[in-house]
């Protein structure tokens, strides 16, 4: 009997995690001088990815963010290790998230501030 109680408690504890963050909280409407102009969900490219969002921003130029939410942080790290560098693109992993930021005619200081703010925000629960 005692074993069943512990089993039920363990199952209940595992199922009680924080709810997933919304796309709006992951990719805020404004970050510094940047204002989000669009946001949409995309199909995950592989089973290890839970969700993918694409957001467009304007401010000190134009930029697009592709944000991948992985089931485990190791997947995001692996994506960062295998992603190919491209012009006007920066990418990073933070926990279970992998982000690709592409820009056109962007102010470098504003772009750097955006990427830092996004990295910091992705670390928040």
C-alpha positions as a Markdown table, in Angstrom:
| # | Residue | x | y | z |
|---|---|---|---|---|
| 1 | Unk | 0.0 | 0.0 | 0.0 |
| 2 | Unk | 2.8 | 2.4 | 0.9 |
| 3 | Unk | 4.5 | 1.8 | -2.4 |
| 4 | Unk | 1.4 | 2.7 | -4.3 |
| 5 | Unk | 1.1 | 6.0 | -2.5 |
| 6 | Unk | 4.7 | 6.9 | -3.4 |
| 7 | Unk | 4.1 | 5.9 | -7.0 |
| 8 | Unk | 1.0 | 8.1 | -7.3 |
| 9 | Unk | 2.9 | 11.0 | -5.7 |
| 10 | Unk | 5.8 | 10.6 | -8.0 |
| 11 | Unk | 3.6 | 10.5 | -11.1 |
| 12 | Unk | 1.7 | 13.6 | -9.9 |
| 13 | Unk | 4.9 | 15.5 | -9.1 |
| 14 | Unk | 6.3 | 14.8 | -12.6 |
| 15 | Unk | 3.1 | 16.0 | -14.3 |
| 16 | Unk | 3.1 | 19.3 | -12.4 |
| 17 | Unk | 5.6 | 21.4 | -14.3 |
| 18 | Unk | 5.1 | 25.0 | -15.3 |
| 19 | Unk | 3.0 | 25.5 | -18.4 |
| 20 | Unk | 4.9 | 26.2 | -21.7 |
| 21 | Unk | 5.6 | 29.8 | -22.4 |
| 22 | Unk | 3.5 | 31.5 | -25.1 |
| 23 | Unk | 5.0 | 32.7 | -28.3 |
| 24 | Unk | 4.3 | 36.3 | -27.2 |
| 25 | Unk | 6.3 | 35.8 | -24.0 |
| 26 | Unk | 9.2 | 34.1 | -25.8 |
| 27 | Unk | 9.3 | 36.7 | -28.6 |
| 28 | Unk | 8.1 | 39.9 | -27.0 |
| 29 | Unk | 6.2 | 42.7 | -28.8 |
| 30 | Unk | 9.0 | 45.1 | -28.3 |
| 31 | Unk | 12.7 | 44.7 | -27.4 |
| 32 | Unk | 14.6 | 48.0 | -27.1 |
| 33 | Unk | 14.0 | 49.9 | -30.4 |
| 34 | Unk | 12.7 | 46.8 | -32.1 |
| 35 | Unk | 8.9 | 46.3 | -32.6 |
| 36 | Unk | 7.5 | 42.9 | -33.5 |
| 37 | Unk | 5.6 | 43.1 | -36.9 |
| 38 | Unk | 4.7 | 39.5 | -37.3 |
| 39 | Unk | 4.7 | 36.1 | -35.5 |
| 40 | Unk | 3.7 | 32.7 | -36.6 |
| 41 | Unk | 4.1 | 29.1 | -35.7 |
| 42 | Unk | 6.0 | 26.7 | -38.0 |
| 43 | Unk | 6.0 | 22.9 | -38.1 |
| 44 | Unk | 8.9 | 21.3 | -36.1 |
| 45 | Unk | 11.6 | 20.0 | -38.4 |
| 46 | Unk | 12.3 | 16.9 | -36.3 |
| 47 | Unk | 10.7 | 15.0 | -33.4 |
| 48 | Unk | 13.1 | 16.4 | -30.8 |
| 49 | Unk | 11.7 | 19.9 | -31.4 |
| 50 | Unk | 8.5 | 20.8 | -29.6 |
| 51 | Unk | 7.6 | 24.1 | -31.3 |
| 52 | Unk | 9.0 | 26.6 | -33.8 |
| 53 | Unk | 8.1 | 30.3 | -34.1 |
| 54 | Unk | 9.1 | 32.9 | -36.6 |
| 55 | Unk | 8.9 | 36.6 | -35.8 |
| 56 | Unk | 9.6 | 39.7 | -37.8 |
| 57 | Unk | 10.9 | 42.9 | -36.1 |
| 58 | Unk | 11.5 | 46.5 | -37.3 |
| 59 | Unk | 13.4 | 49.2 | -35.6 |
| 60 | Unk | 17.1 | 49.8 | -36.3 |
| 61 | Unk | 16.5 | 47.9 | -39.6 |
| 62 | Unk | 14.6 | 44.7 | -40.2 |
| 63 | Unk | 15.3 | 41.3 | -38.6 |
| 64 | Unk | 13.7 | 37.9 | -38.4 |
| 65 | Unk | 14.0 | 35.4 | -35.5 |
| 66 | Unk | 13.4 | 31.7 | -35.8 |
| 67 | Unk | 13.0 | 30.2 | -32.4 |
| 68 | Unk | 13.1 | 26.4 | -31.8 |
| 69 | Unk | 12.0 | 24.9 | -28.5 |
| 70 | Unk | 13.6 | 21.5 | -27.9 |
| 71 | Unk | 12.4 | 18.8 | -25.6 |
| 72 | Unk | 15.8 | 18.9 | -23.9 |
| 73 | Unk | 18.6 | 21.4 | -23.7 |
| 74 | Unk | 21.1 | 19.0 | -25.4 |
| 75 | Unk | 19.1 | 19.2 | -28.6 |
| 76 | Unk | 19.4 | 23.0 | -28.7 |
| 77 | Unk | 23.1 | 22.8 | -28.0 |
| 78 | Unk | 23.5 | 20.2 | -30.8 |
| 79 | Unk | 21.7 | 22.4 | -33.2 |
| 80 | Unk | 24.1 | 25.3 | -32.4 |
| 81 | Unk | 27.0 | 23.0 | -33.0 |
| 82 | Unk | 25.8 | 21.9 | -36.4 |
| 83 | Unk | 24.2 | 25.1 | -37.7 |
| 84 | Unk | 26.0 | 26.6 | -40.7 |
| 85 | Unk | 27.2 | 30.2 | -40.5 |
| 86 | Unk | 25.7 | 32.6 | -43.0 |
| 87 | Unk | 26.0 | 36.3 | -43.8 |
| 88 | Unk | 23.9 | 38.7 | -41.7 |
| 89 | Unk | 23.0 | 35.8 | -39.4 |
| 90 | Unk | 23.7 | 35.0 | -35.8 |
| 91 | Unk | 22.5 | 32.0 | -33.8 |
| 92 | Unk | 22.7 | 30.8 | -30.2 |
| 93 | Unk | 21.3 | 28.3 | -27.8 |
| 94 | Unk | 20.0 | 29.0 | -24.3 |
| 95 | Unk | 18.6 | 26.1 | -22.3 |
| 96 | Unk | 16.0 | 24.3 | -24.4 |
| 97 | Unk | 15.9 | 27.1 | -27.0 |
| 98 | Unk | 17.8 | 27.6 | -30.2 |
| 99 | Unk | 17.5 | 31.0 | -32.0 |
| 100 | Unk | 18.5 | 32.2 | -35.4 |
| 101 | Unk | 18.5 | 35.9 | -36.0 |
| 102 | Unk | 18.8 | 37.2 | -39.6 |
| 103 | Unk | 18.9 | 40.9 | -40.4 |
| 104 | Unk | 18.8 | 43.4 | -43.3 |
| 105 | Unk | 20.3 | 46.8 | -43.0 |
| 106 | Unk | 20.4 | 46.7 | -39.2 |
| 107 | Unk | 22.2 | 49.1 | -36.9 |
| 108 | Unk | 24.9 | 47.0 | -35.2 |
| 109 | Unk | 24.4 | 48.4 | -31.7 |
| 110 | Unk | 20.6 | 48.0 | -31.8 |
| 111 | Unk | 21.1 | 44.4 | -33.2 |
| 112 | Unk | 23.6 | 43.5 | -30.5 |
| 113 | Unk | 21.2 | 44.9 | -27.8 |
| 114 | Unk | 18.3 | 42.9 | -29.3 |
| 115 | Unk | 20.3 | 39.6 | -29.3 |
| 116 | Unk | 21.5 | 40.1 | -25.7 |
| 117 | Unk | 18.0 | 40.9 | -24.5 |
| 118 | Unk | 16.5 | 37.9 | -26.3 |
| 119 | Unk | 19.2 | 35.6 | -24.7 |
| 120 | Unk | 18.5 | 37.0 | -21.3 |
| 121 | Unk | 14.7 | 36.7 | -21.7 |
| 122 | Unk | 15.0 | 33.0 | -22.8 |
| 123 | Unk | 16.7 | 32.2 | -19.6 |
| 124 | Unk | 13.7 | 33.4 | -17.6 |
| 125 | Unk | 11.1 | 30.7 | -16.6 |
